[in-house]
Amino acid sequence: QVQLVESGGGSVQSGGSLKLSCEGSGYTYSSHCMGWFRQTPGKGREAVAATDWLGTTSVADSVKGRFTISRDPAKNTVTLQMNSLEPEDTAMYYCAASRFWCRLPPREPFDIRLYNYWGQGTQVTVSS
């Protein structure tokens, strides 16, 4: 059974940091894309960052310079280091993985259709 499990969410004050982790199981993610998305009530899922198996990364403009995505293919894990957090970063954060072999480019890192597997999400709350 394919499974993605996120951890590391929580509550933090504005300017603080959190590190999210996602561990995959059920198949080998080493040649696939993995990413982080976030969602707030009433809004669609927003791309935050993505990476492919060679380490190419993409980070959304809204978090560029503050968030960093990294990956350990051997361990099927991807992490999101979030610094200088702002109240606008408050959301449920989801880890995602592609089912098929994936490189960035030519695949679009923030195309939600690229991702076939999703975690249950971890809540991040940033207070001012």
C-alpha positions as CSV (number, residue, x, y, z in Angstrom):
1,Q,0.0,0.0,0.0
2,V,1.4,3.3,-1.1
3,Q,1.6,5.8,1.8
4,L,2.9,9.2,2.5
5,V,3.1,10.4,6.1
6,E,3.9,14.0,7.0
7,S,5.2,15.2,10.3
8,G,6.6,18.4,11.9
9,G,3.7,20.7,11.8
10,G,2.7,22.9,14.7
11,S,2.2,26.4,16.0
12,V,4.8,29.1,15.8
13,Q,5.0,32.8,16.1
14,S,5.7,35.1,13.1
15,G,9.3,35.0,12.2
16,G,9.8,31.5,13.5
17,S,10.8,28.2,11.8
18,L,9.4,24.8,11.3
19,K,10.7,21.7,9.4
20,L,8.2,19.4,7.8
21,S,9.1,15.8,6.9
22,C,7.4,13.3,4.6
23,E,8.2,9.7,4.5
24,G,7.0,7.5,1.7
25,S,6.4,3.7,1.8
26,G,4.8,1.1,-0.4
27,Y,7.0,1.8,-3.4
28,T,10.4,3.3,-4.3
29,Y,10.2,7.0,-4.8
30,S,13.7,7.4,-6.0
31,S,13.0,8.2,-9.6
32,H,9.9,10.3,-9.0
33,C,8.9,13.8,-8.2
34,M,7.8,14.9,-4.8
35,G,6.3,18.1,-3.6
36,W,4.6,20.1,-0.9
37,F,1.3,21.8,-1.3
38,R,-0.8,23.8,1.1
39,Q,-4.5,24.5,1.5
40,T,-6.6,26.8,3.6
41,P,-10.4,26.4,4.1
42,G,-12.3,27.5,1.1
43,K,-9.3,27.7,-1.2
44,G,-7.7,25.3,-3.6
45,R,-4.5,23.5,-3.0
46,E,-1.5,25.8,-3.6
47,A,1.9,24.5,-4.7
48,V,4.8,25.4,-2.3
49,A,7.8,23.5,-3.6
50,A,8.8,20.4,-5.6
51,T,11.8,18.3,-6.4
52,D,12.8,15.5,-8.7
53,W,15.0,12.6,-8.2
54,L,18.2,14.4,-9.4
55,G,17.7,17.2,-6.9
56,T,16.2,19.9,-9.2
57,T,14.0,22.0,-7.1
58,S,11.3,24.6,-7.6
59,V,9.9,26.9,-5.0
60,A,6.8,29.1,-5.3
61,D,7.4,32.8,-5.5
62,S,5.4,33.4,-2.3
63,V,7.9,31.4,-0.2
64,K,11.1,31.9,-2.2
65,G,14.0,32.8,0.0
66,R,12.2,31.5,3.1
67,F,11.4,27.8,2.3
68,T,13.8,25.1,1.1
69,I,12.9,21.7,-0.1
70,S,15.3,18.8,0.1
71,R,15.1,15.1,-0.5
72,D,16.8,11.8,0.4
73,P,15.9,9.3,-2.3
74,A,17.5,6.5,-0.5
75,K,15.2,7.0,2.4
76,N,12.1,8.0,0.5
77,T,11.9,11.2,2.4
78,V,11.4,14.8,1.5
79,T,11.6,17.8,3.9
80,L,10.5,21.4,3.8
81,Q,12.5,23.8,5.9
82,M,10.3,26.9,6.6
83,N,12.0,30.0,7.9
84,S,10.7,33.5,8.6
85,L,7.2,32.2,8.8
86,E,4.3,34.6,8.3
87,P,0.7,34.4,9.4
88,E,-0.2,34.0,5.7
89,D,1.7,30.7,5.7
90,T,-0.9,29.2,8.0
91,A,-2.4,26.2,6.2
92,M,-2.6,22.4,6.0
93,Y,0.5,21.2,4.3
94,Y,0.4,18.1,2.1
95,C,3.2,16.0,0.8
96,A,2.7,14.5,-2.7
97,A,4.5,12.1,-5.0
98,S,4.3,11.2,-8.6
99,R,3.6,7.6,-9.6
100,F,5.8,7.6,-12.6
101,W,9.4,8.6,-13.5
102,C,9.7,12.3,-13.4
103,R,12.2,15.1,-14.2
104,L,11.8,18.8,-13.8
105,P,11.7,20.0,-16.6
106,P,10.1,18.8,-18.8
107,R,7.4,18.1,-16.2
108,E,5.8,21.1,-14.6
109,P,6.6,21.0,-10.9
110,F,3.4,22.8,-9.7
111,D,1.0,20.9,-12.0
112,I,-1.2,19.2,-9.4
113,R,-2.0,16.5,-12.0
114,L,1.6,15.3,-11.8
115,Y,1.0,13.9,-8.4
116,N,-0.8,10.7,-7.8
117,Y,-0.2,10.1,-4.1
118,W,-1.0,12.4,-1.2
119,G,-0.4,12.4,2.5
120,Q,-3.0,13.2,5.1
121,G,-1.6,16.6,5.8
122,T,0.0,18.4,8.7
123,Q,-1.2,21.7,10.1
124,V,1.0,24.7,10.3
125,T,-0.3,27.7,12.3
126,V,1.6,31.0,12.4
127,S,0.5,33.7,14.9
128,S,1.3,37.3,14.6
